[in-house]
Amino acid sequence: MKSVDWNLRDVRHARARFPWAKTLSWLIAIAVAAKVLWAVWQNPNFQWEVVRHYLNETSILHGLETTLSLTVVSMVLGSVIGLVLAIARISDNALARSISSLYIWFFRGTPLLVQLIFWYNMSTLFPKVGYTLPWESVGHSWNTNDLITPLTAAIAGLALNEAAYMAEIIRAGLSSVDPKQMETAQAFGMSRLRALRRIVIPQAMRSIIPPAGNQLISMIKATSLVSVIAMSDLLYSAQTIYNRTFEVVPLLIVAVLWYLLITSVLNLGQRVLEQRFSRGYGDMGAKAKVGVVSKVARRKPMPFTADAIEAQGENR
């Protein structure tokens, strides 16, 4: 065996290099953010006293309540209709697939603002709506203006538009589940609907929750469009005040702060739901990694010195 000159360093007590670049980038980012925040806070044109005054104003809080109510109702209705459309989209019935595809094509292809205005002006096309039963000679009818109020127009426009997007989200989630699980469930005597409810949908929720959470946050912001049909939501309430006081920027900041607060809370809720429905997927991999790391940590560290390496060579 040839003699080798081992000019190696003892790295048993080596330390990682200090991350100067990362630390410097953080310091620069913090300095820039602090400078911007200080400039905004000290700028008198923002009128922070006016913002503080109207932040808890009665009409603003009423508009906030309307925004939250519209979001909840429209999201629930949109999710239910979207689930039906998604099931129809992946069914074996050609008629159901065609109707679902046509619905999704229409409502995703037209702007939400146009749909809201269309619903609000439905009485120009149908002044009266009603029905007549086959065994009755006289039908029942109502004035469209009595039925299509700003509230019903807003709910109809938001919910039906949201259903088209939720249908594609739910369809993608259902498609992510192995189709053999549906076949196995039906082989054990389950109906298709029961297999969807008990087996497929719970597994699909892991893929549905993230995009559905994004849609919920988008719905919060989309409710601001109902101000064009005189619906007193959060933005409409702010507009009503600044049209009277001409304090446009402070009232818009009030609306922005409330929107940011709502979306921040929804982000936390989405994270909790994602962690709940991801149980059994990421935890197993994490436990496996912890087990490997613990085994490696229990091993006796190898000395990387020249004498140790030469001694190992002699033992061989």
Secondary structure, DSSP 4 states (H G I P E B T S, - for coil): -----------TT--PPP-HHHHHHHHHHHHHHHHHHHHHHH-GGG-HHHHHHHTT-HHHHHHHHHHHHHHHHHHHHHHHHHHHHHHHHTSS-HHHHHHHHHHHHHHHHS-HHHHHHHHHTGGGT-SEEEE--TT-SS-EEEEHHHH--HHHHHHHHHHHHHHHHHHHHHHHHHHTS-HHHHHHHHHTT--HHHHIIIIIHHHHHHHHHHHHHHHHHHHHHHGGGGGGGT---HHHHHHHHHHHH--HHHHHHHHHHHHHHHHHHHHHHHHHHHHHHTTTTHHHHHHHHHHHHHHHHHSPPPP-SHHHHHHHHHH-
